[in-house]
Amino acid sequence: MTTLLPKNHFTHSMWIDGQAASAKSGQTFIRESPAHGVNVGEYPLAAADDVDMAVAAARRVFDTGEWPHLSGADRAKVLLRTADLIRANKDQLALIETLESGKPIKQARDEMEWSAALWDYAAALCRNLHGDSYNSLGSQVIGLTIREPIGVIGMITPWNFPLLIISQKLPFALAAGCTCVVKPSELTPGTTLRLGALLAEAGLPAGVVNIISGFGEPAGVRLSEHPQIDMISFTGSTEVGKAVVGSSKGNLKKVELELGGKNPHIVFADADLEAALDAVVFGVYFNMGECCNSGSRLLVQRSIADEFINRVIETAKKIPVGDPLDEQTKIGAIIDGNQFDKILGYIESGVRDGARLRLGGKPLPLENGRFVEATIFDGVQPEMPIAKEEIFGPVLSILTFETKEEAIRIANDTIYGLSAGVWTRDIDTAFAVSRRIRAGTIWINTFMDGYPELCFGGYNQSGLGRELGRFSIEEFTELKTIQVHLGPRTGWWAR
């Protein structure tokens, strides 16, 4: 069944100081569906003065408002109500994301449930933020460490998982007592803007969360460099992440980054190959490959390579590519023309460098949008760009290895270190490889599973800091030491 395109496009406003807001200039920008080529959204075009207004609201509420001082139990109630509202509105939210991003509608609905679960989990952390005490410093001294909210957080999120990624950040910052200014990608702002009204309905005080819509220049740059922002949490490309770090130096604000990946998916000869087959195909083609965790490098042990590669190719041939509003679609449209051209450019470079194109490699003339065939290269060498660089598209690069030492060496031969998958029935091999791969997440005999309880982030140029898990709330805090002296104290001059 295919969901029909809505007759009218979405027109959500920004959300500043508890109110719907237009850009001061009155200007707007249009978002077209990457799958259908029609206008699906019109949003305010924020400039630097709009950012300043949003930051001023967040700053005022943090410095003089009640949110940072509420009990964890009271903050938790707001987060839980937000989770319920996301679930109640999941069909509308999923439709917005599908039309703006090109992702399959069934996947988008699942993502709304995943997003709500993150708000549930963050609510539990509200009541568990704590410091420590020290009573071994002498009979007249007690030492305390406490965690306080760091302040005003600027959040910049990408286009590939709009509501899910802001849900990996925002509820945890709120749980810590921070206030926030959020700028979603200009390609997919709809669900994040819609979140503003849902937060108000959930009881969040005005000004605690402010949401602007606009482009990286000037809105994102102004947010990154703003002197009244205490911390930036950014998800996106490694290149832009480095620019965010540069922009932060004016007031030495804290920076948390979740960046790119070129993630190895390693299959040993003794693995459950049936299970590995499904995970490999899912790992590279989920969300059209527009995923930082994409298993875009497949490393197969040489003794099973020919047979396993053939099975991957035959499975990939059957994946439905097409209209993301069709419930049967697994691979939807590519987000925009720049990304579309980038993917095709990498495919051309793979052919030019001598890798063997085994499947796909061409654009598909479907609907009125941008679609790329499920693509597979084998005979890939570790030094090729398609083996080392993040493509962010439905392109699988296959390499082979003989020993686990060779697999580890190939896996680590990249600037990234976000995630990896290891398939083997040998527990010694599984843990030896997992411990030596420099990546933030390792999956053994599964791939791209995720739980709110488990932290997420990368090594090397895949990022700084961690999201999710019980430590994630601490990213949004400062640690303060308090020393208490009991009884009379002797002055230094009397000694």
C-alpha positions as CSV (number, residue, x, y, z in Angstrom):
1,M,0.0,0.0,0.0
2,T,1.3,3.5,-0.9
3,T,0.5,6.5,1.2
4,L,-0.7,9.4,-0.9
5,L,1.2,12.6,-1.1
6,P,-0.5,15.3,1.1
7,K,-2.3,18.1,-0.9
8,N,-0.5,20.9,1.0
9,H,3.1,21.3,2.2
10,F,4.1,21.6,5.8
11,T,4.6,25.1,7.2
12,H,6.0,24.8,10.8
13,S,7.3,27.8,12.5
14,M,10.4,28.2,14.6
15,W,10.0,27.9,18.4
16,I,11.5,30.6,20.5
17,D,10.8,31.4,24.2
18,G,7.7,29.2,24.2
19,Q,6.1,30.7,21.1
20,A,5.9,30.0,17.4
21,A,8.1,32.4,15.6
22,S,8.9,33.5,12.1
23,A,12.3,34.8,11.0
24,K,12.8,38.5,11.7
25,S,13.4,39.0,8.0
26,G,10.2,37.3,7.1
27,Q,12.1,35.1,4.7
28,T,11.4,31.4,4.3
29,F,12.9,28.5,2.4
30,I,11.4,25.5,0.6
31,R,12.1,21.8,1.0
32,E,11.3,19.5,-1.9
33,S,10.8,15.8,-1.6
34,P,13.9,14.0,-2.9
35,A,11.6,11.2,-4.0
36,H,8.8,13.1,-5.7
37,G,10.2,16.4,-6.7
38,V,7.4,18.4,-5.2
39,N,7.3,21.0,-2.5
40,V,6.7,19.4,0.9
41,G,7.8,22.1,3.4
42,E,8.2,25.8,3.9
43,Y,10.1,27.0,6.9
44,P,11.5,30.3,8.4
45,L,15.0,31.2,7.2
46,A,16.9,32.1,10.4
47,A,19.7,34.7,10.3
48,A,22.2,35.6,13.0
49,D,19.7,37.9,14.8
50,D,17.2,35.0,15.1
51,V,19.9,32.9,16.6
52,D,20.7,35.6,19.1
53,M,17.1,35.9,20.1
54,A,16.9,32.1,20.7
55,V,20.1,32.1,22.7
56,A,19.0,35.1,24.8
57,A,15.8,33.2,25.8
58,A,17.8,30.0,26.7
59,R,20.4,32.1,28.6
60,R,17.7,34.0,30.6
61,V,15.9,30.8,31.6
62,F,19.0,29.0,32.6
63,D,20.3,32.0,34.7
64,T,17.0,33.0,36.3
65,G,14.4,30.3,35.6
66,E,13.3,27.3,37.5
67,W,14.3,24.4,35.1
68,P,17.9,24.0,36.3
69,H,16.7,23.8,39.9
70,L,13.7,21.5,39.6
71,S,13.9,18.0,41.2
72,G,14.9,15.2,38.9
73,A,11.4,13.7,39.5
74,D,9.7,16.9,38.1
75,R,12.0,17.0,35.1
76,A,11.3,13.3,34.5
77,K,7.6,13.9,34.3
78,V,8.0,16.3,31.3
79,L,10.3,13.9,29.5
80,L,7.9,11.0,29.9
81,R,5.0,13.1,28.7
82,T,7.1,14.1,25.6
83,A,7.7,10.4,24.9
84,D,4.0,9.8,25.0
85,L,3.3,12.7,22.6
86,I,5.9,11.5,20.1
87,R,4.1,8.1,20.1
88,A,0.7,9.7,19.8
89,N,1.9,11.7,16.8
90,K,4.1,9.1,15.2
91,D,2.2,8.8,11.9
92,Q,2.3,12.5,11.2
93,L,6.0,12.8,12.3
94,A,6.9,9.8,10.2
95,L,5.2,11.2,7.1
96,I,7.1,14.5,7.5
97,E,10.4,12.7,7.7
98,T,9.7,10.4,4.8
99,L,8.7,13.3,2.6
100,E,11.7,15.4,3.6
101,S,14.4,12.7,3.7
102,G,13.3,10.1,1.2
103,K,13.5,7.3,3.7
104,P,10.9,4.4,3.6
105,I,7.7,5.2,5.5
106,K,7.8,2.0,7.5
107,Q,11.3,2.7,8.7
108,A,10.3,6.3,9.6
109,R,7.5,5.0,11.8
110,D,9.9,2.7,13.6
111,E,12.2,5.6,14.2
112,M,9.5,7.5,16.0
113,E,9.2,4.6,18.4
114,W,12.9,4.5,18.9
115,S,13.0,8.3,19.5
116,A,10.3,8.0,22.2
117,A,12.2,5.3,23.9
118,L,15.2,7.6,24.3
119,W,13.0,10.2,26.1
120,D,11.8,7.4,28.4
121,Y,15.3,6.4,29.2
122,A,16.5,10.0,29.8
123,A,13.6,10.5,32.2
124,A,15.0,7.6,34.3
125,L,18.4,9.3,34.4
126,C,16.9,12.5,35.8
127,R,16.7,10.9,39.2
128,N,20.2,9.3,39.1
129,L,22.5,12.2,38.5
130,H,24.9,12.4,41.5
131,G,28.3,13.2,42.7
132,D,30.5,11.7,45.4
133,S,31.7,12.3,49.0
134,Y,35.1,11.9,50.7
135,N,35.3,11.4,54.5
136,S,39.0,10.2,54.6
137,L,40.5,13.7,54.3
138,G,40.9,14.2,58.1
139,S,38.6,14.5,61.0
140,Q,37.8,18.2,60.3
141,V,37.3,18.0,56.6
142,I,34.5,16.6,54.4
143,G,34.8,16.8,50.6
144,L,31.9,16.7,48.1
145,T,31.8,16.5,44.4
146,I,28.5,17.5,42.7
147,R,27.4,17.7,39.1
148,E,25.7,20.8,37.9
149,P,24.1,21.5,34.5
150,I,26.8,23.0,32.2
151,G,24.4,25.8,31.0
152,V,23.1,26.7,27.5
153,I,23.6,24.0,24.9
154,G,23.6,24.6,21.2
155,M,22.6,21.5,19.2
156,I,23.1,21.0,15.5
157,T,21.7,17.9,13.9
158,P,21.9,16.2,10.5
159,W,19.4,15.2,7.9
160,N,19.6,11.4,8.0
161,F,17.8,10.7,11.2
162,P,16.2,14.0,12.2
163,L,14.1,13.2,15.2
164,L,16.1,10.2,16.4
165,I,19.4,12.1,16.6
166,I,17.9,15.1,18.4
167,S,16.4,12.5,20.8
168,Q,19.9,11.2,21.4
169,K,20.9,14.7,22.7
170,L,18.0,16.9,23.9
171,P,16.3,14.8,26.6
172,F,19.7,14.0,28.2
173,A,20.6,17.7,28.3
174,L,17.2,18.5,29.7
175,A,17.6,15.7,32.3
176,A,20.7,17.4,33.5
177,G,18.9,20.8,33.9
178,C,20.3,22.6,30.8
179,T,18.5,24.9,28.4
180,C,19.0,24.5,24.7
181,V,19.0,26.0,21.2
182,V,18.5,23.5,18.4
183,K,19.2,23.9,14.7
184,P,18.2,20.9,12.6
185,S,19.4,20.4,9.1
186,E,17.8,22.7,6.5
187,L,17.0,19.6,4.5
188,T,14.9,17.9,7.2
189,P,13.7,20.5,9.8
190,G,10.0,19.5,10.0
191,T,9.9,17.0,12.8
192,T,12.3,19.0,15.0
193,L,10.2,22.1,14.6
194,R,7.1,20.1,15.4
195,L,8.8,19.0,18.6
196,G,8.6,22.5,20.0
197,A,4.9,22.5,20.4
198,L,4.9,18.9,21.7
199,L,7.4,20.0,24.5
200,A,5.1,22.9,25.4
201,E,2.2,20.5,25.6
202,A,4.2,18.2,27.8
203,G,4.7,21.1,30.3
204,L,8.3,22.3,29.5
205,P,8.6,25.9,30.6
206,A,9.0,28.6,27.9
207,G,12.5,29.3,26.8
208,V,14.0,26.0,28.0
209,V,14.2,24.6,24.4
210,N,14.3,27.0,21.4
211,I,14.3,25.7,17.8
212,I,15.5,27.6,14.8
213,S,15.5,26.6,11.1
214,G,18.0,27.8,8.5
215,F,21.3,27.0,6.9
216,G,24.7,26.3,8.3
217,E,25.8,29.8,7.2
218,P,24.8,32.0,9.0
219,A,22.6,30.2,11.5
220,G,24.8,27.2,12.3
221,V,28.0,29.2,12.4
222,R,26.5,31.9,14.7
223,L,25.3,29.2,17.1
224,S,28.7,27.5,17.1
225,E,30.6,30.6,17.9
226,H,28.0,32.4,20.2
227,P,29.6,33.7,23.4
228,Q,26.5,32.9,25.4
229,I,26.5,29.2,24.5
230,D,28.4,27.0,27.0
231,M,28.5,23.7,24.9
232,I,27.9,22.6,21.4
233,S,26.6,19.1,20.6
234,F,27.0,18.4,16.9
235,T,26.3,15.4,14.7
236,G,27.3,15.4,11.0
237,S,30.4,15.1,8.8
238,T,33.9,15.0,10.1
239,E,34.8,18.0,7.9
240,V,32.0,20.2,9.4
241,G,32.8,18.9,12.9
242,K,36.3,20.2,12.7
243,A,34.8,23.6,11.7
244,V,32.6,23.5,14.7
245,V,35.6,23.0,16.9
246,G,37.3,26.0,15.3
247,S,34.2,28.1,15.9
248,S,34.0,27.1,19.6
249,K,37.4,28.6,20.5
250,G,36.0,32.1,21.2
251,N,34.8,31.2,24.7
252,L,36.3,27.7,24.9
253,K,32.9,26.1,25.0
254,K,32.7,22.4,25.4
255,V,32.2,20.4,22.2
256,E,30.6,17.0,21.8
257,L,30.8,15.5,18.3
258,E,29.3,12.5,16.6
259,L,30.9,12.3,13.2
260,G,31.5,10.0,10.2
261,G,32.4,6.3,9.9
262,K,33.8,3.8,7.5
263,N,32.7,0.8,9.4
264,P,34.1,-2.7,8.8
265,H,31.8,-5.7,8.8
266,I,34.1,-8.7,9.3
267,V,32.9,-12.2,8.4
268,F,35.0,-15.2,9.4
269,A,34.7,-18.6,7.7
270,D,33.2,-20.3,10.9
271,A,30.4,-17.7,11.2
272,D,26.6,-18.4,10.9
273,L,26.6,-17.3,7.3
274,E,22.9,-17.2,7.0
275,A,22.6,-14.7,9.8
276,A,25.6,-12.8,8.6
277,L,24.2,-12.5,5.1
278,D,21.0,-10.7,6.3
279,A,23.0,-8.4,8.6
280,V,25.5,-7.5,5.9
281,V,22.8,-6.5,3.4
282,F,20.8,-4.6,6.1
283,G,24.0,-2.9,7.4
284,V,24.9,-1.3,4.1
285,Y,21.4,-0.5,2.6
286,F,19.5,0.6,5.7
287,N,18.5,4.2,5.3
288,M,19.9,4.1,1.7
289,G,23.4,3.8,3.3
290,E,23.0,7.4,4.6
291,C,24.0,6.3,8.0
292,C,27.2,6.9,10.0
293,N,27.1,3.3,11.2
294,S,26.7,1.9,7.7
295,G,28.6,-1.4,7.3
296,S,30.0,-0.1,4.0
297,R,33.2,-2.2,4.2
298,L,32.7,-5.9,4.1
299,L,35.8,-8.0,5.0
300,V,35.3,-11.7,4.2
301,Q,37.7,-14.4,5.0
302,R,39.2,-15.7,1.8
303,S,38.2,-19.3,2.1
304,I,34.5,-18.4,1.9
305,A,34.8,-15.2,-0.1
306,D,33.5,-16.3,-3.5
307,E,30.4,-18.2,-2.2
308,F,29.5,-15.5,0.4
309,I,30.0,-12.6,-2.0
310,N,27.7,-14.3,-4.6
311,R,25.0,-14.7,-1.9
312,V,25.3,-11.1,-0.9
313,I,24.9,-10.0,-4.5
314,E,21.9,-12.3,-5.1
315,T,20.2,-11.0,-1.9
316,A,20.9,-7.4,-2.8
317,K,19.3,-7.8,-6.2
318,K,15.9,-8.5,-4.5
319,I,15.8,-5.4,-2.3
320,P,12.9,-3.1,-3.3
321,V,14.1,0.3,-4.3
322,G,11.5,3.0,-5.0
323,D,8.8,5.3,-3.7
324,P,9.4,5.7,0.1
325,L,5.7,6.1,0.7
326,D,5.3,2.5,-0.5
327,E,5.1,0.1,2.5
328,Q,7.2,-2.5,0.7
329,T,10.1,-0.2,-0.1
330,K,13.5,-0.9,1.6
331,I,15.7,1.7,-0.2
332,G,14.2,5.1,-0.8
333,A,15.5,8.3,-2.4
334,I,18.9,10.1,-1.9
335,I,18.6,13.2,0.2
336,D,19.7,15.9,-2.4
337,G,21.6,16.5,-5.6
338,N,25.0,17.1,-3.9
339,Q,24.8,13.7,-2.1
340,F,23.5,12.0,-5.2
341,D,26.5,13.3,-7.3
342,K,28.9,12.4,-4.5
343,I,27.7,8.8,-4.5
344,L,27.9,8.5,-8.3
345,G,31.4,10.0,-8.1
346,Y,32.6,7.4,-5.7
347,I,31.1,4.6,-7.9
348,E,33.1,6.1,-10.9
349,S,36.2,6.2,-8.8
350,G,35.8,2.6,-7.8
351,V,35.6,1.5,-11.5
352,R,38.5,3.8,-12.4
353,D,40.7,2.4,-9.6
354,G,40.2,-1.2,-10.8
355,A,37.6,-2.6,-8.3
356,R,35.1,-4.9,-9.9
357,L,31.5,-3.6,-10.1
358,R,29.4,-6.6,-9.4
359,L,26.0,-5.0,-9.0
360,G,24.2,-1.7,-9.7
361,G,26.2,1.5,-10.0
362,K,23.6,3.5,-11.8
363,P,20.9,6.0,-11.0
364,L,17.3,4.8,-11.3
365,P,14.7,6.8,-13.2
366,L,11.9,6.4,-10.6
367,E,9.2,8.9,-9.7
368,N,10.6,12.4,-10.1
369,G,13.4,11.9,-7.6
370,R,16.9,10.7,-7.0
371,F,17.5,7.0,-6.6
372,V,20.6,4.9,-6.8
373,E,20.7,1.1,-7.4
374,A,22.0,-1.1,-4.7
375,T,25.7,-1.2,-5.6
376,I,28.4,-3.8,-4.8
377,F,32.2,-3.8,-5.6
378,D,34.6,-6.6,-4.9
379,G,38.3,-6.9,-5.6
380,V,38.6,-3.7,-3.5
381,Q,42.1,-2.8,-2.2
382,P,42.5,-1.1,1.1
383,E,44.1,2.0,-0.3
384,M,41.2,2.8,-2.7
385,P,39.0,5.7,-1.8
386,I,35.9,3.5,-1.8
387,A,37.6,1.4,0.9
388,K,38.7,4.3,3.1
389,E,36.3,7.2,2.7
390,E,32.7,7.6,3.8
391,I,30.4,7.4,0.8
392,F,27.0,7.8,2.6
393,G,25.1,5.9,0.0
394,P,24.0,2.3,-1.0
395,V,27.5,1.2,-2.0
396,L,29.2,-1.9,-0.5
397,S,33.0,-2.3,-0.9
398,I,34.2,-5.9,-0.4
399,L,37.7,-6.8,0.7
400,T,39.2,-10.2,1.6
401,F,41.5,-11.3,4.4
402,E,43.4,-14.5,5.4
403,T,44.0,-14.1,9.2
404,K,42.4,-12.2,12.0
405,E,45.6,-10.1,12.2
406,E,45.1,-9.0,8.6
407,A,41.4,-8.3,9.3
408,I,42.3,-6.1,12.2
409,R,44.9,-4.2,10.2
410,I,42.4,-3.5,7.4
411,A,39.7,-2.6,9.8
412,N,41.9,0.0,11.5
413,D,43.2,1.5,8.2
414,T,41.0,4.5,8.2
415,I,40.7,7.9,9.9
416,Y,37.5,6.8,11.5
417,G,36.6,4.6,14.4
418,L,32.8,4.6,15.0
419,S,31.7,1.0,14.8
420,A,32.4,-2.5,13.5
421,G,30.8,-5.9,13.2
422,V,32.5,-9.3,13.8
423,W,30.9,-12.6,12.8
424,T,32.4,-15.9,14.2
425,R,31.5,-18.8,16.4
426,D,34.9,-18.7,18.1
427,I,34.6,-16.6,21.3
428,D,38.4,-16.1,21.5
429,T,38.4,-14.7,18.0
430,A,35.4,-12.6,18.6
431,F,36.9,-10.8,21.7
432,A,40.5,-10.7,20.4
433,V,39.3,-8.8,17.3
434,S,36.8,-6.6,19.2
435,R,39.4,-5.5,21.7
436,R,41.9,-4.6,19.0
437,I,39.6,-2.7,16.6
438,R,39.7,1.0,17.5
439,A,36.0,1.8,17.4
440,G,33.4,3.0,19.8
441,T,30.9,0.2,19.2
442,I,31.6,-3.4,18.3
443,W,28.8,-5.8,17.4
444,I,29.5,-9.6,17.7
445,N,27.2,-11.8,15.6
446,T,24.7,-8.9,15.0
447,F,24.9,-5.5,13.5
448,M,23.5,-2.0,14.1
449,D,21.4,-3.0,17.1
450,G,21.0,-0.1,19.5
451,Y,19.7,0.3,23.1
452,P,19.3,3.5,25.1
453,E,21.3,1.9,27.9
454,L,24.5,1.5,25.8
455,C,26.8,4.5,25.1
456,F,27.5,5.6,21.5
457,G,30.3,7.5,20.0
458,G,33.6,7.1,18.1
459,Y,37.4,6.9,18.3
460,N,39.8,9.0,16.1
461,Q,38.0,11.3,13.7
462,S,34.6,9.8,14.4
463,G,34.0,12.2,17.2
464,L,34.4,13.4,20.8
465,G,32.4,12.3,23.8
466,R,29.5,9.8,24.1
467,E,25.8,9.8,23.7
468,L,23.2,7.4,25.3
469,G,23.9,5.2,28.3
470,R,24.0,6.3,31.9
471,F,27.1,8.4,31.3
472,S,25.5,10.5,28.6
473,I,23.8,12.9,31.1
474,E,27.3,13.7,32.5
475,E,28.3,15.1,29.2
476,F,26.0,18.0,29.9
477,T,27.3,18.8,33.4
478,E,30.2,20.5,35.2
479,L,31.9,18.7,38.1
480,K,32.3,20.9,41.2
481,T,34.3,20.3,44.3
482,I,33.0,21.5,47.7
483,Q,35.3,21.3,50.8
484,V,33.8,21.7,54.2
485,H,36.0,22.5,57.3
486,L,34.5,21.5,60.6
487,G,35.5,23.1,63.9
488,P,38.2,25.7,64.6
489,R,40.9,26.3,62.0
490,T,44.4,27.5,62.8
491,G,45.6,30.4,60.7
492,W,48.9,30.0,58.7
493,W,50.6,32.8,60.5
494,A,50.2,31.1,63.9
495,R,52.3,28.1,63.0
